[in-house]
Amino acid sequence: MFLNRKSLNVLNLFLNSDKYAISDLETILKIKKRAINLNIEIINSFLHSHNINGIVKTEKVFYIDKREHQKIKELLSHAPFSPIERRDYILLKLFFTNKVILNNSFMELDITRRTLNYDVEKLKDYLETYNLRLDSLPAKGVFLVGSEISIRALFARYLAKYFIEKESCHNLFINLINSVFPKKEISLAKKIVLNLINKLGASLPPEDFFKIVSIILIHSFREVNFPCTYKNYETPKEILNNKYYEKLLNFLKIHGLEELREYELDLIIKIFLLQDIDKYEEFVESEVTLFLEKLQEKIEIAIPRSKDLLMNISNVIRIGKFKAELNFLEHKETHKLDKTYRKYYKEINLIIKEMFPKFYLEDIIYLTILIKTTVDNIEASHKKLKTIAIIDDSFNHIYGKMLIKYIKGNYQVNILKILDNYEVNDFLEKNQHLDCILTLNDIHFKNKKIPTIKMDFNYILNNVCELEKHGFLKK
């Protein structure tokens, strides 16, 4: 017995988090309670058949005992491949040798010849989008044919996926990669990229970091086995015309990458140029502009077009599309999103799914947090801090001082003074710019224009929301 894709998704959720309520699973997986229970039964039957404790159900939540996690991961590393894993494995073998012998592959993958033929036909359609093709020769196998530039570029994407998901990879992947790239070689490539990042003062997402690592490794392997002169290659104008292009090119060559081909260097330069914030002052991708226009219309809030925000949104969309195309595993859950972000999440989810149907929820969540935080920070920077006074008749203003300590720890305010009741009217005559008065007492004074908030010291945690209603900014 083995698990289907849905059951594997459910099981991976439990390996990445502690506990889930049924409502959480319905939200994350977008399936009904009955389907969830069915998948849990399938998972438990599979685990029990291998003498592993399955998913435990209590009154409110489901969970897997943490002591079983390592056993399950080890089991999954030997389990039959899913269709996506089969595609990735066949592709990697093609990238390493430019051919696959089908008679060996269907036995290695433990599938029928018919299933393998179907997988190869789907691969042909996929590779055509990159101007690559698969040619079959009887008794010799299936051969990868096309531009070496395109092969190395696509190879780098899939190898980067392996490095990111290494901990959850099937053993066949691990054995295949290790047979070609020794650990020392991988470690050296990582050190080279880390050195580049440190010297440039750059910050790269994991997907970009491992893409550069992969470009370096692939060069050393395919340059020996499938050398290419790149006679017809020309650097794209949008990269060549960038003011930093020559500097970056020389920088890469003197920091360990002088042996890379021009095309490979350009791929790396393009990745670094995507982190150039000044680029977004002159050019913003049409899909980023369209996304922001639609979102602003829905939430009816002005979204600042700062260079920093535009760059971050551009990177999230770019990497989100990359992960969706290559079918990365998801790791985050919607139920962990703070309630104050729900309005933004709802609209962003609808817009992104309309533009990019396969976009992952974890990337939509990240986009939500990014935009909501930016809007909040802009609003806060334009709001004037409230100037307040506190009226307190307790001995030595002991309660007033405790109230100040609490407010200063939670809100951004200017506190002028703690006053006794009898001092209020004189103080107001001299301080017309006061925004608010907090009082622990019942007081009466002549100036009716200044809002007064009565604070019950015994129940302060229950009435602090009154401060937010009057425009107090939380820290």
N, C-alpha and C positions, 0 to 999 in steps of 0.2 A: 504493500500500500504506500502511496505517496500523496503529497499535498498539492492542491491546485493553487493557482495564483492568488485567489481571494483568501484562501486559508493561510497561505504564506504571509500575506499582508497583515492579517490579524495576528498571527504568531509573532511577526517582527515588531508589531506595536508593543506587545507585552514584554519583549526583550529590551525595548528602549525606554520603558517607563514602568513605574511600580504597580499602580492600580487604575482600574477604569470602571466607572458606572456604566450601565447599559445605555443611558442617554448620551454619555461621552462617545461610546462606540458608534451609536447611530449617527451622531454629528460628524465624526471623523471619516467613517467608512461610507456614509450615505447609503446605508442599507437598513432594512427593518429588523426589529427585534427577533423575529422568527429566523431570518437569514443568519443573524449573528449567532443565535443558539445552535443552528445547524453547523456553522463553521467551527464553533467551539467543540461540538461533538466529534467532528472529523479530526480536528487537531488532537483532541484527547485520545481518540482511538489510535491515531498514528503514534503519539508519544508513548502510550501504554504498551503498544506492541513492541516497543524498544526498551521496556522497563524504565521509563522516565515518567515522573509525576506530571500531570497535565495542568490545565487552567483550573484554579480553585474558585468556587463561587460562594460568596457569603450573602448576607441579606441585602447588602447595598452595592458591593463591588466584586469584580473579577480580578484575579492576579495569578502570577506564577511564582512559586517559591524561588528566591534568588539562588538557592543552592543548586537549582536545576538548570540555570541559565547556561553555564559552560557546557553541560552535557548536551543541551539542545543545539547550541552553536556547532558543536563537534558533529552532531548527527546531521545537521543541515549541510555541513561542508561535504558530506558524502552522499547526500540525497540526490535523486534524479533532477536533471536540469529543467527549469521552466522554459517556455518558448523564447523569452527574452534572453535568458542565459545561453541558450543554444545559439542564438544569433550572434551574441557577443563572442562566444568561444570560437565559432567558425570564422568570424571576422578576424579575430586575433591570429588564428592559425594562418589565414590568408595573408595577413600583413607580415608575418614572420617568414613565410616561405613562398608566397605568391601562388600557392596551390593547396588544394585539399583533396586527399584520396578518399572518396566516399565510402568505399568498402571498409576502411579503417574507422571512419568517423561514426557511422551508425552503431557500430559495436562499442566504441569508446563512450558514446553518449547514451547508450542503452535505449535506443529508439528503433523503430522499424525503418526500413529503406524508404518506404512511402513517405513517412513523416520527414525524413531528411531531405528527400526530393522537394517536398513542399517548402521546407525552410530555405532551401537554395533558391527556389523560384522567387520567394519573397525578398531574399537578399539581392537578387538581380535587379528587382524594381527599385530597391533602396539605393543601391550603388549607382544606378543610372542618374540619380539626382546629383551625384558628384562627378559625372562624366567618366565613370568607371564601369567596367563590364566583367561578367564571368563567362569564360569560354569553356565548354565541356569537350574533352577528348576521350573517346572510348578507351577503357582499360588504363588510362593515365591520370584521370582526375579532373577537377575543376580548377581553372587558372584565373587569377586576377590580372586584368589587362587595363592599362590606362596610364595617364601621366604620373610620373614618380612624385611630382609635386603634390598632386591631389591625394595620392596614396599616403604619403608621409603626414600630410595635414590631418586626414581622417584618422590615421593610426594614432596620432598624438591625442586626439579627443578621447578615443576608447581606452588608451593606456592611462590617461589621467583619471578616467572613471574608475579603473581598477585600483589605482593608488588611493583614491578617496574612500572606496568601499572595501578595502583590503580585508578588514576584520570580518566581513560577512560574506566573503567570496568562497565559492566552491573550491575544493582541493585541486581540481583539474586546472583551474585558472592559476592557482598559486604555483603548481608544478611547472606549468607552461612558462610563466613569466620568469621563475627562478632558473629555468633551464637555459634561458637566453641572457638575462641580466643578473649577474652575481650581486649579492648584497652590497659589496664594497663599491661597485660601479654605481648602483642606485644612490648610495650614501654620498658619494663624491658629487654626483649631479645635483643633489639637494643642497650640498654645501656651496656649490658654485652659485646657485640661484639665491640662496640666503645672503651670500656675499654681495651679489648685485643689488638686492633689495636694500640691504643696510647702507651701501655706499650711495645709492640714489635717494635714500630716505623715503622710499615708496612703501605702500601697503597693498598687498595683493590678496584677493579672495583665494581660498584653497583651490578652486577650479583653475584659476589662472596660474597659480604657483606650480601645480602639478602638470599643467600643460607645457610649461617651459622645461620642467624636468624631463618630460616625455620627449620633447623635441630634441634635447641633448642626447638622450639615450638612443633614440631611433636613428639619429645621424650616425652614431658610432657603429650601429648594427647594419643598417641598410647600405651605408657607404661602402662597406666591405663586400656585401652580398649582392647588392643591386645598385652599383654606381651610376650616377647620372650627371651629365654636364650642364644641364639647365640652359642650353644655348638660346632658347627663345624666351627666357624669363625676363620680365621688366618689372621694376618696383612700381606698385600702384601709385598714381599721382597724388592721391590724398595723403599717402604716407611720405612720399618723396618731397612734397611741398611743405611739410611741417617744419617749422623753424628749429625743432630739436632733433630732426632725423639724423643729420651728419654727426652731431655730438653723441647721440645714443649709439650709432653704428660704430664709431671709434671706441666708445666706452666698452661695448660688448667685446670688441676684438682684443682689447688690452686686458680684459678681466676673464680670460679663460675660454672664450668662444671663437677664437680666430679661425678654427678649422671648419666651422659651420658654413654651409652654403649661403649664398645671398638670400635665397628664398626663406631659409630657416631663420636667419637673422631678422628678416623683415617681419616674420610671424611674431617673433619675440618683441621687436620694437613696437608693433601694432598693439600688443598687450599693454606695454608700459604707457603708450600714448593715450590709451583709454583712461588712464588715471591722471592725465594732465587736465587740471581743473580749468585752465584758461581756454581750453578747446571749446568748452560749453558756453563761452561768451559769444562765439561766432557761429557755432553749429550745434544743433540739437536734432537727434533722430526724429523723423516724422511720427513714429509710433509713440515716443515719449510725449511729444507735443499733443497728439490726439488723446492720449490717456489723461493728461492733466486737464485738458479742455473739458472732456466728458465728466471727470470727477468734480471739477469746480462747479459745473452746472448742476450736478446732483446734490452736493452737500451745501451749495450756496455760501461757500466761504472762499475768500481769496487765498490762493496758494502761491507763496512767493516763488519766483523763478530764479532763485539764487544758483550760482554756478555749482556750489557744493551739492545742493539738492538734486539738480539736473544730472550731475555725474553719478550720484548714488542711485537714482531711479534708473538711469540708463544701464548701469552695471547689473542691477537686480533683474531687469527685463532680459538683458543679454544672457546672463547666467541661468535664469529661469527657463528660457527657451532651450538652452543647451542641455540642461538636466532633463527637461521633458522629452526632448528628441532621443536622448540616450537611455531613458527610463531608469533614472537614478532611484534609489530607495528614499522614502520620506522619513523624516525623523522628528517632526514637531507636530503638535496637536492643537486644534482650534480652541478647545475648552480651556487652554492655559492663557488665552488672550484676556486682558483686563476688560471689565465691563465698559469702561469709559471709551474704549476703542471700537466698540461693536458697530456704531453707526458708520464709521469710516470703513470698517472691515466689510460690512454688508455691500456698500456701494463699490468698493475697490474689487471685491470678489466678482460682482456682476460684470463690471467693465472688463477686467482682465480675462475672465472666462469667455467673454464675447470676442475679444481680440486674439487670445491665445488659449484655445479650448483645453489643451493638455497641461497648462501651467499648474504647478504644484501648490497646495495649500500653504506649505511652510514658507514659500516665497511670497505668497499673497500676504501672509501674516507679517513677514519682515517689512514688506512695502507699506502695510498699514501702520506699523510702529514708526517707521521712518517718517512718513508724511504727517501723522498726528503729532509726533514729538516736535517736528519742525514748525508746524502751525502754532502749537502751544508756546514754543519759545519766542516766536515772532510776536504773538499777542502779549506775552509777558513783558517783552522789551519795550512795547509801546504803552504799557499801562503805568501810570504813576503810582508809586507806593503810597498806601494810605497813611496819613498822619493822624495819630489818635492820642487821646488822654484817657487815663483810668481814674475813676472816682472810687475811693475806698476809705471807710471810716474805721477800719479795724486797727488794733493797737500796733503802732510802728509800721502800718501798712503791710502787715505780714501776708494777708490774702492777695493784695494787689501785686506784691513782689512775686508771689507764686504764679499768679496769672501771667505776669510779664514773661517769666521763665518759660511757661508753656507756649505762649503766643510766639515768642522769638524763635523757639525751637521748631515751629511748624509753619509760620507765615513770614512773608517779607513785608515788614511794616516799619514805620518811624514812630517810636513811642516818645512823646514829649515829656510827660510827667505823670506822677501819681498825685491826685489831689484829694484833699478833704472836701466834704460837701460844701462847707462854707466858702471855699476858695473858688468855686466854679465860675460864678458870674464875673468876678474881677479878671480871672484868667481868660475867659472868652472875649472880653473887651480888648485884650492885648494880643490875642491869637485868633485872628479872623480866618486863617487858612486851615483850620482844623477840619478834618474829614469826618471824624466819628468819635463818639464818646462811649467807652465801655464802663458799665457801672455794676457794682455788687450790691448797690443800695437802691431804695426807692427815692428818686430825687426829682426836684422841680427847679427849672431855671428859665430865664426870660427868653433866651435865644432858641426859637423853635425850628430854625433851619438846619441845625446840625443833627444828623441821625444819632439816636441813643440806643444802645443794645444792652439789655439787662442780662447779666450773666449769673446763672445759679451755680455757685462754686461747688456745691455738692454733686451736681450733675453736669459738670463742664464738658465731658466727652459727648453728651447728648445734644448740647446746643451750640457746639462750635460751627456747625453747618451754617448758622446764622451769619457768621463772619464771611463765609464764601458768598452768601447771597448779597452781601454788601460790597463785593468786589475785592475781598482780601485775597492776595496771591499766595497759594501754598508753595512751600519750598520743594 
